[in-house]
Amino acid sequence: MLEVLDPEFNANFTDHYVNVPLDLSRVLFIATANSLDTISPPLLDRTEVISVSGYTIDEKIAIARSYLIPKQIKAQGLKADQLKISDEVLSKVVASYTREAGVRSLEREIGSLARAKAVEYAEARRGVKDEQGKKKVYDPVVTLADVERILGVESYEPEVAEMQSRPGVATGLAYQGSGNGGVLFIETALLPPGSGSVKLTGSLGDVIRESAELAISWIKAHSFLLGITGAREAEFPKNDLHVHFPSGAVAKDGPSAGIAITCALVGLFTRTAMDPKLAMTGEITLRGQVTPVGGIKEKVLGAHRAGIKKILLPLRNRKDVEADLPAKIRSDIEIVYIKTIWQALDAAFGHALFEHVVGHHEGVEEGRKRMTEIESEHRL
């Protein structure tokens, strides 16, 4: 493959099977892949990568309505008016029976519905009787009850946002591969005083562990401004920390959870809760900057499916939102662009964090001084 794609060799490429030289200089090769990680760097360097994002639920329903359903109607020998599937039923099939970027599984499930209705139609034509001894009457409409009867129990439980806010809990956004994105819950707990160690659980990779270490270091460096310590020289609490990412069987890695981990830990130490309908993504630095991450469209679509109403995104990802995200999704979700961790904390906690800082130990005047320092950090 390297010789085929390299301009220096493909003009006189010799196939080892037929041993005949071939001129491949004017041939365009197109290949697909679900992940770039398994492609060797020399081969990837000779290709032009075009990333294709997953479909939204509305797009999948439109594809099913225009193409998949007519195809299955024809394949099962039915007529157009002999199979009717509403958008509500299609949405149920998409959310509860498929989890993919494309529509391959959706087509299989629609095919199962169409075959079942074709059997019902054939039985009604032959005069087959039901359990009460009456002749079966064919109904072309597929209902939600029909979906569960034909397709069985739901294969996937839709991800939903937390309904109750708790200090120390944050919702991040994750790219799950193959064009899919979703929410990533982060839970933190303050253990009894010990050595100040941090325990991370949830099938985590090295990068996400480093993000957690960065978050803890930044919080320790700014503990006085955050109202965690009563004096600048005061020692940071020696409590051990436990940071957990639920769904432990699912591998998680990447830097985009950095800002969510930071907000979760700040909420834990200040005993301040965030809106459960708020989610965020972004990489952090020791200087307190929030840097851009990838997979924005997939992450926002996953958040929208989960019922998230407000999302914090890095400022430099604004172009990804404006270029890739459907207008309907942008109108349903409030997107706040952040450049620093202080801006993220302000958007996530708002007045609640100010009240904690102002009321911590030294009183109102000292608290206001700290808030002035925080505002200066905003301008960095």
C-alpha positions in Angstrom: 0.0 0.0 0.0 2.9 2.4 0.7 4.2 1.8 -2.8 0.8 2.3 -4.3 0.2 5.6 -2.7 3.8 7.0 -3.1 4.1 9.1 -6.3 7.7 8.0 -6.6 6.7 4.3 -7.1 3.1 4.1 -8.3 3.9 5.1 -11.9 5.7 1.8 -12.5 4.2 -0.3 -9.7 4.7 -4.1 -10.1 2.1 -6.4 -8.6 3.8 -9.4 -7.0 0.9 -11.7 -7.8 0.7 -11.2 -11.6 4.2 -9.8 -11.9 3.1 -7.1 -14.4 4.0 -3.4 -14.1 1.1 -1.1 -13.7 0.8 2.7 -14.0 -1.2 3.8 -10.9 -0.3 7.5 -11.1 -3.8 8.5 -12.2 -5.7 6.2 -9.9 -7.6 7.6 -6.9 -7.8 5.2 -3.9 -10.7 5.7 -1.4 -10.7 3.9 1.9 -12.7 4.2 5.1 -11.7 3.7 8.7 -13.4 4.0 12.1 -10.2 5.1 13.8 -6.9 6.6 12.7 -5.0 5.2 15.7 -4.5 1.8 14.1 -3.1 3.2 10.8 0.7 3.3 10.6 2.1 6.8 10.6 4.0 6.4 7.2 0.8 5.2 5.5 -1.3 7.9 7.1 1.2 10.6 6.0 0.5 9.6 2.4 -3.3 10.0 2.7 -5.6 12.9 2.8 -8.0 12.5 5.8 -11.6 13.6 5.5 -13.4 13.4 8.8 -17.1 12.7 8.5 -19.2 13.4 11.6 -22.2 11.3 12.7 -25.8 12.1 11.8 -28.1 13.9 14.2 -31.4 12.2 15.2 -33.3 14.5 12.9 -31.0 13.6 10.1 -31.4 9.9 10.7 -35.1 10.2 10.7 -35.0 12.2 7.4 -32.8 9.5 5.8 -35.1 6.8 7.1 -38.1 8.6 5.7 -36.7 9.3 2.3 -34.6 6.2 1.7 -34.6 3.4 4.2 -38.3 2.9 4.7 -39.1 2.9 0.9 -36.2 0.4 0.4 -37.6 -2.0 3.0 -41.2 -1.7 1.8 -40.0 -2.8 -1.7 -37.8 -5.6 -0.3 -40.7 -7.1 1.7 -43.2 -6.9 -1.2 -45.4 -4.3 0.4 -47.0 -1.1 -1.0 -46.3 2.4 0.2 -49.6 2.6 2.1 -49.1 -0.8 3.8 -46.4 0.3 6.1 -46.6 3.6 8.1 -43.9 4.5 10.7 -44.2 7.8 12.5 -41.3 10.1 13.5 -42.0 9.3 17.1 -41.4 5.6 16.4 -38.3 6.3 14.4 -36.9 8.4 17.2 -37.5 5.6 19.6 -35.7 3.1 17.4 -32.8 5.5 16.9 -32.4 6.3 20.6 -33.1 2.9 22.2 -32.1 0.3 19.6 -29.1 1.8 17.8 -25.9 3.5 18.9 -23.9 4.5 15.8 -22.7 7.4 13.7 -24.4 6.2 10.5 -27.6 4.4 9.7 -26.6 0.7 9.1 -28.1 -0.6 12.3 -31.1 1.6 11.9 -31.8 0.0 8.4 -31.6 -3.5 10.0 -34.1 -2.5 12.7 -36.5 -1.0 10.1 -36.1 -4.1 8.1 -37.2 -6.2 11.1 -40.3 -4.0 11.6 -41.1 -4.3 7.8 -40.8 -8.1 7.8 -43.0 -8.4 10.9 -45.7 -6.2 9.3 -45.4 -8.2 6.0 -46.1 -11.4 8.0 -49.1 -9.8 9.6 -50.4 -8.6 6.2 -50.0 -12.1 4.7 -51.9 -13.7 7.7 -54.7 -11.2 7.3 -54.9 -12.0 3.6 -55.1 -15.7 4.3 -57.8 -15.3 6.9 -55.7 -16.5 9.8 -57.6 -16.2 13.1 -56.3 -14.8 16.4 -56.6 -16.3 19.9 -60.2 -15.2 20.2 -61.1 -16.9 17.0 -61.6 -13.7 15.0 -60.0 -13.1 11.6 -56.9 -10.9 11.9 -57.3 -7.4 10.5 -54.1 -5.8 9.2 -53.1 -2.4 10.6 -50.3 -0.7 8.5 -49.3 1.6 11.4 -46.3 0.7 13.5 -46.9 1.8 17.1 -44.5 2.1 20.0 -46.0 -1.1 21.4 -45.2 -2.9 18.1 -41.5 -1.7 18.4 -41.0 -3.4 21.7 -43.0 -6.5 20.6 -41.0 -6.9 17.4 -37.5 -5.7 18.4 -37.6 -6.8 22.0 -36.3 -5.1 25.1 -34.4 -1.8 24.5 -30.8 -2.4 23.6 -29.5 0.9 24.9 -30.6 3.1 27.7 -30.4 6.7 26.6 -27.9 8.9 28.5 -29.7 11.5 30.5 -28.5 14.4 32.5 -28.5 14.3 36.3 -31.7 15.6 37.9 -30.2 16.6 41.2 -27.3 18.9 41.8 -24.6 17.8 44.2 -21.3 19.5 45.2 -18.3 17.7 43.7 -20.2 16.3 40.7 -19.7 17.6 37.1 -20.8 16.6 33.7 -18.1 16.5 31.0 -18.4 15.6 27.3 -16.6 12.7 25.6 -15.9 11.6 22.0 -16.8 7.9 22.0 -15.4 6.9 18.6 -17.0 6.2 15.2 -18.7 9.6 15.1 -20.4 9.3 18.5 -20.3 11.6 21.4 -21.9 11.6 24.9 -21.9 12.9 28.4 -19.2 11.9 30.9 -20.1 12.1 34.6 -17.3 13.0 37.1 -17.8 12.2 40.8 -15.5 13.4 43.6 -15.3 12.6 47.3 -13.4 14.2 50.1 -12.0 11.4 52.4 -10.8 11.8 56.0 -7.5 13.6 56.5 -4.5 11.6 55.5 -1.5 12.2 53.2 -3.5 14.2 50.7 -3.3 11.5 48.1 -5.6 11.3 45.1 -7.3 8.1 43.9 -8.5 7.9 40.3 -10.9 5.1 39.1 -13.0 4.4 36.0 -10.7 2.7 33.4 -8.7 5.8 32.8 -5.8 6.4 30.4 -2.6 8.3 31.1 -3.7 11.6 29.5 -6.9 11.9 31.5 -5.0 11.1 34.7 -2.6 13.9 33.9 -5.6 16.2 33.4 -6.7 15.3 37.0 -3.3 16.1 38.3 -3.2 19.4 36.5 -6.6 20.3 38.0 -5.5 19.5 41.5 -2.3 21.5 41.1 -4.1 24.6 39.8 -6.6 24.4 42.6 -3.9 24.2 45.2 -2.1 27.2 43.7 -5.2 29.3 43.9 -6.8 27.9 47.0 -6.7 31.2 48.8 -8.5 33.0 46.0 -11.1 30.2 45.9 -11.8 30.5 49.6 -10.4 27.0 50.4 -7.7 28.2 52.7 -8.0 31.1 55.1 -4.6 32.7 54.4 -2.2 32.7 51.5 0.4 30.8 53.4 -2.1 28.3 55.0 -1.6 24.7 54.3 -4.0 23.0 51.8 -6.3 20.5 53.4 -4.7 17.1 53.9 -7.8 15.2 53.0 -7.4 12.3 50.6 -9.4 12.7 47.3 -11.3 10.1 45.2 -12.1 11.0 41.6 -14.4 8.5 39.9 -15.7 8.2 36.3 -18.7 5.9 36.2 -19.1 3.2 33.6 -15.8 1.7 34.7 -15.8 -0.9 31.9 -15.6 1.8 29.2 -12.0 3.0 28.6 -11.6 6.8 28.9 -8.7 9.0 27.8 -7.9 12.4 26.5 -7.4 15.9 27.8 -10.9 17.3 27.2 -12.2 16.4 30.7 -9.7 18.8 32.3 -12.1 21.7 32.9 -14.9 19.4 34.1 -12.5 17.8 36.7 -11.5 21.3 37.8 -15.0 22.4 38.3 -16.0 19.2 40.1 -13.1 19.6 42.6 -13.8 23.3 43.2 -17.4 22.5 43.9 -16.3 19.7 46.3 -13.9 22.0 48.3 -16.2 25.0 48.3 -19.4 22.8 48.9 -21.0 24.5 45.9 -23.2 22.7 43.4 -23.6 23.2 39.7 -26.7 23.1 37.5 -27.2 19.4 36.6 -28.2 20.5 33.1 -24.7 22.0 32.6 -21.9 20.2 30.7 -18.4 21.3 29.6 -15.3 20.2 27.7 -11.9 21.7 27.3 -8.2 21.1 28.1 -6.6 23.1 30.9 -3.0 24.4 31.4 -1.2 25.3 34.6 -1.5 29.0 33.7 -5.3 28.6 33.9 -5.9 28.7 30.2 -8.7 26.6 28.5 -7.4 25.2 25.2 -9.5 23.8 22.3 -10.4 20.1 21.9 -11.7 17.9 19.1 -15.0 16.2 18.4 -17.1 19.3 19.2 -20.0 18.4 17.0 -20.3 14.8 18.3 -20.0 16.0 21.9 -22.6 18.7 21.6 -25.0 16.3 19.8 -24.5 13.7 22.6 -25.2 16.4 25.2 -28.3 17.5 23.4 -29.6 13.9 23.4 -28.9 13.7 27.1 -31.0 16.8 27.8 -28.2 19.2 28.6 -29.3 22.8 28.3 -26.0 24.7 28.8 -22.5 23.9 27.6 -19.1 25.5 28.3 -16.7 25.3 25.3 -13.2 26.7 24.7 -13.3 30.0 22.9 -11.1 28.7 20.1 -13.8 26.0 19.3 -16.3 28.7 18.3 -15.5 28.1 14.6 -16.3 24.4 15.0 -19.8 25.2 16.4 -20.6 27.8 13.7 -19.3 25.6 10.9 -20.6 22.1 11.9 -23.4 22.3 14.4 -27.0 22.3 13.0 -28.9 25.6 13.7 -31.7 23.7 15.5 -29.2 22.3 18.0 -27.6 25.7 18.5 -31.0 27.2 19.3 -31.8 24.5 21.9 -28.6 24.7 23.9 -26.9 27.8 25.4 -23.2 27.7 24.6 -20.8 29.8 26.7 -17.3 30.2 25.3 -14.5 30.3 27.9 -10.9 31.3 27.7 -9.7 30.8 31.3 -10.6 28.5 34.2 -11.9 31.6 36.1 -14.4 32.2 33.3 -15.4 28.6 33.5 -15.9 28.8 37.3 -17.9 32.0 36.9 -20.2 30.4 34.2 -20.6 27.1 36.2 -21.2 28.5 39.7 -22.0 32.1 39.3 -23.1 34.0 42.4 -22.9 30.9 44.6 -19.1 30.8 44.4 -18.9 34.5 45.1 -20.9 34.0 48.3 -18.6 31.3 49.4 -15.5 33.4 48.8 -16.9 36.5 50.4 -18.2 34.6 53.5 -15.0 32.5 54.1 -13.3 33.3 57.4 -12.0 36.8 57.0 -15.4 38.3 56.1 -16.7 40.5 53.4 -13.8 42.9 52.9 -11.2 40.2 52.4 -13.6 38.3 50.2 -14.1 41.3 48.0 -10.3 41.7 47.7 -10.1 38.1 46.5 -12.8 38.6 44.0 -10.9 41.6 42.6 -7.9 39.4 42.2 -10.1 36.8 40.5 -11.4 39.4 38.1 -7.8 40.4 37.2 -7.2 36.7 36.4 -10.1 36.9 34.0 -8.2 39.4 31.9 -5.0 37.3 31.7 
